[in-house]
Amino acid sequence: MSIQDDPVQREIHQDWANREYIEVITSSIKKIADFLNSFDMSCRSRLATLNEKLTALERRIEYIEARVSGFEGIHRKVLFT
Amino acid sequence: MPLVKRCIEPRHLCRGAVPDGVTSELECVTNSTLAAIIKQLGSLSRYAEDIFGDLFNEANSFYMRMNSLQERVDLLAVKVTQLDSTVEEVSLQDINMRKAFKSSTIQDQQVVSRTSVPNPVVEMYHRGDKPPPLNILSPYRDDKKDALKFYTDPSYFFMLWREKMLQATEDKRKEKKRQKEQQKQVEDPGREVKKVRKARNRRQEWNMMAYDKEFRPDTRLTPSPYHGMSSEGSLSPDNRSMASDMGDHSYPASPNHPSQPTSAPHPIDGAPHLTQAPQTQSLDRGGYPRANPPSGAAAAVRQIASLGRTQPPHPPPAQSEGGALNGPRQQSVKDYRAHGGQPSTIPEYFIPPAPPPPPPIIPSAQTAFDSTSSSSPLPPPSLPPPSLPPGAVAIMSRSYSPSPPPPAPPAHYVPSPSHAPPAAPPPPPPGLPPSHILSPAHAIGGSQGEAPPTRKGQMPMIPISDARSDLLAAIRRGIQLRKVQEQREQEAKREPVGNDVATILSRRIAVEYSESESDSGGEDNGEWSD
């Protein structure tokens, strides 16, 4: 029996080992996917903050430029992007 | 459950069928599972590249903006060090007169639109079924519409909203007009007499005022000098708006004439339709006076000629009388107004109408106009003075627009009062018809007692036919031109709308804002007018 069982047992054993290997790989794939998602989200939120700061800076610089250069040729239109 | 943006492809690893004739099935399954894993890794890397690409692009744009900001800061730093407070002089005028700083407000539009869809969603969209190809049927349609739009139209809601907005703006504009008219009407009954007098005696008042008290030739012909003085504050737009619906107003105030007796000083809104509507009405009235003979007309004409030259955008409302005639005319004018006013392409010269002529004269004037337009012989020999500005002519022609349309069959000069009532809003003939109007007026009145100072006073009687033919030709051309103009105007009206949510909303807000302004201004003016 042990000999008969051995090949089957060995096979099953081997199979289990393979499955565990595959499981490790798939779980790491899931971790990668998870990481990518969260990286995407956090990156977008930081970029949005950056965007707001940039816009605020741009407006301040516009104002300072206007003050320094004495309101020359200032024609503000409402721009549509 | 959230929408899956990116789906890693081989979803199930071990569900492929095991091929036949394989002994070690477990190994087979393991191998196929590993192969699926590799495919999954492949799709995962594709999506990762996608994600990083988006983030990189955004960060790049910020980098560019940051760079430009940095340059600006550097420039500013240099400039600031160069500032010298002793050199710069800031006068008080500068502080107040300079336009206030206003930063550029950029509105983000089309944020969530077809173009900003992320890539994986686009792919998912394309994987779906397409709508049936109904567009192949659209060439066979009569009304030139997209056949597919009847099945599925992605822009349907936007179009719906846009139409609603445009309609709302139009309604508000009309409301504004009506309110102004109403206000003018309310103030009318008390003002008519005043207006008549003021219009007549303006010149006299001025002449009187020019002298010292001791030297004044006439003590008090009319009490109007007082009225004239009191009406200083009135604005021409009041006149015009009032005159529009008031059949009884005697005279068109010359634009921005200070002594105009408008009771309801509305703020001069730049609304083109408003100006158009009163203009048409005033022109209407103006048509009347032409036919009027009298000295009053002469006086008015004189005044108008002297006063009413300059302000094209504010044609004083022509005030006509003749109850019966005025009634239908007013209606036609109102109808005309309801149509959104006429295109105000022609510069408005207001030729103030003569004082209310006797009714028979009015129809004669109308018929004269019609006759000129329709190339019937003009009874009166007077010719429009060559010096008539085209604007004045245009205005005159406009005044006739409510009268029977120029293309109507020529009416006999004297007798066709019936022509007056059915006035459809004809397009404003370009300019020559007004001269005709003037000529009938002059013809009727003969030479007016006081030769009108400028253009009117110089109406030769001799070259009638030439002028007439020229006028007729011009009228014909004008009619044709007008149609094209109308089309163009309609198109122009459509064009500036654009497909922008922001533009449409801003227009609507502008209309509302001006409306509220005019309302409040009207109220104030009412207080002032007294």
Chai-1 contact restraints between the chains, C-beta under 6 A:
chainA,res_idxA,chainB,res_idxB,connection_type,confidence,min_distance_angstrom,max_distance_angstrom,comment,restraint_id
A,E11,B,L26,contact,1.0,0.0,6.0,A-B,restraint_1
A,D15,B,L26,contact,1.0,0.0,6.0,A-B,restraint_2
A,N18,B,T30,contact,1.0,0.0,6.0,A-B,restraint_3
A,I22,B,T33,contact,1.0,0.0,6.0,A-B,restraint_4
A,I25,B,I37,contact,1.0,0.0,6.0,A-B,restraint_5
A,I29,B,Q40,contact,1.0,0.0,6.0,A-B,restraint_6
A,L36,B,A48,contact,1.0,0.0,6.0,A-B,restraint_7
A,L36,B,I51,contact,1.0,0.0,6.0,A-B,restraint_8
A,D40,B,I51,contact,1.0,0.0,6.0,A-B,restraint_9
A,C43,B,L55,contact,1.0,0.0,6.0,A-B,restraint_10
A,L47,B,E58,contact,1.0,0.0,6.0,A-B,restraint_11
A,L50,B,F62,contact,1.0,0.0,6.0,A-B,restraint_12
A,L54,B,R65,contact,1.0,0.0,6.0,A-B,restraint_13
A,L57,B,L69,contact,1.0,0.0,6.0,A-B,restraint_14
A,R59,B,S103,contact,1.0,0.0,6.0,A-B,restraint_15
A,I61,B,R72,contact,1.0,0.0,6.0,A-B,restraint_16
A,E62,B,S103,contact,1.0,0.0,6.0,A-B,restraint_17
A,I64,B,L76,contact,1.0,0.0,6.0,A-B,restraint_18
A,A66,B,F101,contact,1.0,0.0,6.0,A-B,restraint_19
A,V68,B,K79,contact,1.0,0.0,6.0,A-B,restraint_20
A,F71,B,R98,contact,1.0,0.0,6.0,A-B,restraint_21
A,R76,B,K102,contact,1.0,0.0,6.0,A-B,restraint_22
A,R76,B,S104,contact,1.0,0.0,6.0,A-B,restraint_23
A,V78,B,T105,contact,1.0,0.0,6.0,A-B,restraint_24
A,L79,B,S104,contact,1.0,0.0,6.0,A-B,restraint_25
A,L79,B,I106,contact,1.0,0.0,6.0,A-B,restraint_26
A,F80,B,Q107,contact,1.0,0.0,6.0,A-B,restraint_27
A,F80,B,Q109,contact,1.0,0.0,6.0,A-B,restraint_28
A,F80,B,D500,contact,1.0,0.0,6.0,A-B,restraint_29
A,F80,B,A502,contact,1.0,0.0,6.0,A-B,restraint_30
A,T81,B,I106,contact,1.0,0.0,6.0,A-B,restraint_31
A,T81,B,D108,contact,1.0,0.0,6.0,A-B,restraint_32
